[in-house]
Amino acid sequence: MTRTFLTRPPAAALLLLATLASTFAAAQGYRRFVVQQNEPPPTELIVARWKYGTNGWFGHMGWSHNYPSSDYNLNEFIASATGIDVDELSFRIVELSSDEIFDYPFAYVSEPGEMELTEREIANLREFIERGGFILMDDFDGIRQLENMRSHVLRAFPERSFSTLDETHPVFDVHFTLHNLDRMSPYVPGGSITYFGLEDAEGRLAIAAGHNNDLANFWDWYDDARYPLEPAADAFRLGVNFVIWSMTH
């Protein structure tokens, strides 16, 4: 596969600076702010960050946590570690209630513990999976957030259930081999990391939900001294595995 390298537009730096400043301000008490949309180049992979209905536990902004720097850094790693045609700016905010979600088969969901989905969002969620889409859910911890996420997702799939993804599951070995997820545990809240999976009607893993983990923090702040190299590297490797899985299964 030939990798296409695109020139980063000058506006990219302004987007990052403006949005990072807004993200920092929002973190100080979850104040509302305007998150700037990104217009991705026409690459093979575009990561869709879903915006969804929320209950306000995180100021109705959990869906945007670590945006856009985590999105940017993950794509940069994917480009360097694989042959996928992807640019650092290959990400986009997509409303779960919009038919646009069907344009991007890989979706990233931040803070699903804050979910309060509308009927339209529930219908779109089910159809997205039925069409072969894949969802990575990240950055939620504790029993209350887990049960809230589970209750809303299972409104779309009342006939199914989440199951624990053992570290022998092939998703943890599809590109990089990861059999020690707890290496990230000391740097995230909530205790031991557990991934829960939900399968589609054909038995394919379609949703991976990382309870007590926060991949986006590692992607965002991997160069911060609080995040040692190996746990941060594992977070990037795991992100790549989920992307590869979504494109090959």
N, C-alpha and C positions, 0 to 999 in steps of 0.2 A: 504494500500500500504506500503510495507517495504522500508524504506529509506536506501540506501547504502552509507556508509561513506568511502571515499577513502583517503588514505594517500597522502598528498600533496607532490609531488616530490621535491627534493632539488633544482632543476632548477627553480622552480616557483618563489622563492625569487629573483633570479638573473634576471629573466624575468621582474618582476615588477620594480626592481630598475633601470635596464637599460632603460626600455621603459618610465618610469616616468621622468627620466632625459632627455630623448630625447623630451618628450612632453613639458617639461618646456622650453627647448631651442627653440622648434618650436613656442611656444606661443610668443616669443619675436620677432615678425616680420614674422611669418609663414614660417620659413626656412624649407626646405625639410629635411627629415630624414628617416631612414629606420625603419619601424615598424615591430617588431618581431612577427612572427606567433606563436600562441599557439596551442598545440596539446591536445585536450580535452580527458578526459576519456570517456569510452563508457556508458554514463548515458542516462536516459530517455529523458531529456531535454538538448539540446545544443543550446545556443543562437548564431545565426549567425550575425556577424557585417558586413554589406555589404560595399564593396569598389566599387565605381561607378565613371563614368566619370564626371569631374568637369569643371567649368568655371574659376576657379582660384581666386574667391573672398576671399577665406581663404587659399591661397597658395596651392591649390589642396590637402589640408590635413584635411578638415572639417570632412570627414568620420571617421577620427581616433581620434577626440577630446575626451579626458578623458579616452582613452584606455591605459592600461588594467584595471586600478584600479576600474573604475565604473562598468565594466563587472564583475569583481571579487566580489565586494561588493554586487551587486544586486543578484548574484547567492547565496551568503552566506545568504542573507535575505530570498530568496525563499526557501532555504533548511530548515531554521529555522521556517518559517511561514506556510509551506505546507507539504504535504506528497510526493511531487514530488521527484523522484530520480534525484538529481542534485548535482554536486560538485562545489566548488568555481571556478574551472578551466574549467567548462563546457561552454566554449565560443570559437569562432573561427572566423577569418577573412575570408570572402568568396567574391570572385569577382562576381559582378552581371552578368558579361558576361559569367560566367562559368556554366556548368550544375550542378556543386556542390551545387548551391543554392537549388536545389530540394531535397537535403538530409536533410535539416534543416527547418522545417515548421514555425519556429518563427524567424523573422528577425528584427534586430535593425538598423535603418538608422540615422546617425548623420549628422546634418547640410544639410538637403535636399535643403535648399535655394541655395546651391552651385552646384546643379545638372546641368549637360549637358550630357544627356544620349545618347549613341550610339544606332543605330538601333538594334543591337544584345541585348543590355541591355533592350530596350523597349520590345522586343519580350519575353525575359526571365521574365521581370516583369509581363507581362500579363499572361504568362503560370503559373508562380508561384501562382498567385491569383486563376487562374482557377483550379489548382490542390488542392486548399484548404489552401494555406499558409496565414500567417498573418504578417503584417508589422507594426511596431511602428516607426513613424518618430518623431524625437526629435531635439531640439536645433536650432530653426530658428525663426526670429522675423522681424517685419516690413513688409510693403506692398510689397516691391520689392522681398524679399526672398519668401514670400507666393506665389506671382504670378509666380515666376520662378519655384518653386516646383510644383505648380498646372499645369503649362503648360507642363512640362515634363511628369508627371504622366499621365495626360489625353491624351498624345500621345499614350499611351498604351490602354486607355479606352475612345476613342472619343465619345462613346455612353452614357457615364455616367458622373456624376458630384460629387463634394464634397458637403456634407451638414454639418451643425453645429451639433455637438453632445451635446444635452441638458444634464444637469447634472442628469436628470432622466433616461438617457439611462442605460439599464441593465449592460453595461460594467463597470459602476462606482459603481456597487453593487454586482458584481459576486462573490467576496470573501471578500473584505473589502468594507465598505460603505463610499464613499467620495462624499459629496455634497457641498464642499466649496473649489474648486480648487484655488480660489484667495488667499488662505492662503499662497501659494507659490509666488504670484505675486511680493511682495516687494523685492524679492531676485533674480529676473531674469529681463532681459531687455525687453522693448517693451510694457509694460502695461498689461492690462487684458489678462488672459490666455483663449484661445479658442481652443477646440479640434474639428477638422474636420474629418469626416469619409467618406470612400468610400466603397460601398457594392459590393459584387460579384454578379454573375448572379442569385444566389438563394436568394439574399436579406440579406446575412450575412455580418456583419461588417468585412471587410478584411484589411482595412488600417485605422489606427488612427494616425493623425498628430497633434502634440501639438504646435500650434502657440503661440509665446511669452512665451514658457516654455523651461526649460533646466533640464530635469530629471537627466541627466548624471552628471551635476554639483553637485546636491544633493547627488547622489549615490557616487560620487567621494570624496566629501569634507564634508560629513555629520558630521564629528567630528571637523570641523572648527567652531570657534565661530561666523563666519558670517552667519552660517546656523542654526538657532534655531531648537530645537528638533521636534516640531510639523510639520512645513513645510517639513523638511527632511523626517520625518516618512511618511507624505502623499505621497512624491515622491516614496518611496519604496513600499508603499501600492498600488499606482497606477501601478507601474511596475508589481507587482504580479497579479493585476487584468487583465492586458493585457495578461500576460502569461497564466493564467487560462482560459481566454476567448478563446485564440487561441487553447487550448488543449481540449476544451469542446464544441465548436460551429463550 
